[in-house]
């Protein structure tokens, strides 16, 4: 990848990460509910997720998943199962305090 394309890609990722959305809402909610320390962990988690997606797209994971529909389906259903698990845990927790640190 040439430097010009890489710079455009990095700029797009930076702008998409900085716009208000679910990540910002999550960090603000954690900050208001649990304080500054918990928001630092939320920010680190959101940042590492963005970096992981950036690295995956830069290495061509999208092309691999487009070439292999079975792998894409497996990854999609694994994500669905994980989100269901998180939803059940959140439902059972009913907004209780989370211990950090």
Secondary structure by P-SEA (a helix, b strand, c coil): ccaaaaaaaaaaaaaaaacccaaaaaaaaaaacccaaaaaaaaaaaaaaaaaaaaaaaacaaaaaaacaaaaaaaaaaaaaaaaaaaaaaaaacccccccc
